[in-house]
Amino acid sequence: MKILGVSGSPIKNSNTDRAVQKALEATGLEFEFVKLTDYAVAPCLACLGCLETNKCVIKDDGVLLAEKAKNADALIIGGFTPYSSLDARTKAFLERLYPLRHKHGFMQGKPGGAIITCAVPENNDMLPPAYDFGVNAIKFFMMEEGMDFVGGLRVEGNVPCIKCGHGDECKMSGVKMLHGPEATVGSVGVHSFEEQNKALDEAVMLGEAIAKRLHEKVK
Ligand SMILES: Cc1cc2nc3c(=O)[nH]c(=O)nc-3n(C[C@H](O)[C@H](O)[C@H](O)COP(=O)(O)O)c2cc1C
């Protein structure tokens, strides 16, 4: 059995990457980790050119990635939430799995999980529900493809203004926008996945739950 893990985060060795890898390792099964910035994947053209062949007509890496998804027994997908929705790379990847749908439903019954890194602090009703928008995009993709959505988890990420060097004086800084008028770059700090016990536990639990579903399927 093989699990495919995908990260849509463009940052090298990012929180999203490491959280996806943690969940993959927790499955105890063979896995492959894919970072979408290593591939060129355009969004679906809605041309239905894949209807008879189950293969996309766009000549880019989306064809190879769809093949990897088809051959995997489960998917763990990690994205982040620029402007409060699922990032474009992860969304384009999901759209490019559309060819696997027609007549065969190649993704049907496969367990899947979602990991969303977002900078919007948890439990603040005054800010956009970035996590919900991100996780639901993946969850509803999986449901629409007949997959078995096992669960999602939130990783606290970093608003880019934390690292840009102008986070305390820029009038457009996201530091105060997200963390309140008294917040500074220093008081908010850099959030790392490994320091978030809840996210760490949930990543392990997600990997274990996916492995359990797969073992139950072969019994
Ligand atoms: C252009 C841009 C816009 C962003 N907008 C949001 C946002 O609206 N909400 C949010 O939660 N995070 C936002 N972020 C922050 C990302 O979610 C954050 O960078 C995330 O932690 C990246 O995860 P990573 O460390 O795995 O790469 C934005 C990031 C970028 C680059």
The ligand as a MOL file (V3000), in Angstrom:
LIG
                    3D

  0  0  0     0  0            999 V3000
M  V30 BEGIN CTAB
M  V30 COUNTS 31 33 0 0 0
M  V30 BEGIN ATOM
M  V30 1 C -0.1050 36.5010 -0.6010 0
M  V30 2 C -0.4050 35.8360 0.7120 0
M  V30 3 C -1.6360 36.0700 1.3150 0
M  V30 4 C -1.9610 35.4400 2.5200 0
M  V30 5 N -3.2060 35.5910 3.0500 0
M  V30 6 C -3.5550 34.8470 4.1250 0
M  V30 7 C -4.8910 34.8800 4.6140 0
M  V30 8 O -5.7520 35.5820 4.0880 0
M  V30 9 N -5.1950 34.0950 5.6670 0
M  V30 10 C -4.2770 33.2910 6.2610 0
M  V30 11 O -4.6140 32.5680 7.1980 0
M  V30 12 N -2.9930 33.2640 5.8350 0
M  V30 13 C -2.6250 34.0130 4.7900 0
M  V30 14 N -1.3640 33.9710 4.3220 0
M  V30 15 C -0.3720 33.2770 5.1220 0
M  V30 16 C -0.1770 31.8510 4.7650 0
M  V30 17 O -1.2930 31.0710 5.1140 0
M  V30 18 C 1.0510 31.4440 5.5340 0
M  V30 19 O 2.1430 32.0110 4.8560 0
M  V30 20 C 1.2290 30.0030 5.7370 0
M  V30 21 O 1.7330 29.9040 7.0370 0
M  V30 22 C 2.2270 29.3720 4.8150 0
M  V30 23 O 2.4730 28.1140 5.2920 0
M  V30 24 P 3.8840 27.4240 5.1340 0
M  V30 25 O 4.7370 27.8880 6.2630 0
M  V30 26 O 3.6090 25.9950 5.1900 0
M  V30 27 O 4.3980 27.8000 3.7880 0
M  V30 28 C -1.0030 34.6060 3.1410 0
M  V30 29 C 0.2380 34.3850 2.5290 0
M  V30 30 C 0.5370 34.9900 1.3340 0
M  V30 31 C 1.8780 34.7280 0.7040 0
M  V30 END ATOM
M  V30 BEGIN BOND
M  V30 1 1 1 2
M  V30 2 1 2 3
M  V30 3 2 2 30
M  V30 4 2 3 4
M  V30 5 1 4 5
M  V30 6 1 4 28
M  V30 7 2 5 6
M  V30 8 1 6 7
M  V30 9 1 6 13
M  V30 10 2 7 8
M  V30 11 1 7 9
M  V30 12 1 9 10
M  V30 13 2 10 11
M  V30 14 1 10 12
M  V30 15 2 12 13
M  V30 16 1 13 14
M  V30 17 1 14 15
M  V30 18 1 14 28
M  V30 19 1 15 16
M  V30 20 1 16 17
M  V30 21 1 16 18
M  V30 22 1 18 19
M  V30 23 1 18 20
M  V30 24 1 20 21
M  V30 25 1 20 22
M  V30 26 1 22 23
M  V30 27 1 23 24
M  V30 28 2 24 25
M  V30 29 1 24 26
M  V30 30 1 24 27
M  V30 31 2 28 29
M  V30 32 1 29 30
M  V30 33 1 30 31
M  V30 END BOND
M  V30 END CTAB
M  END
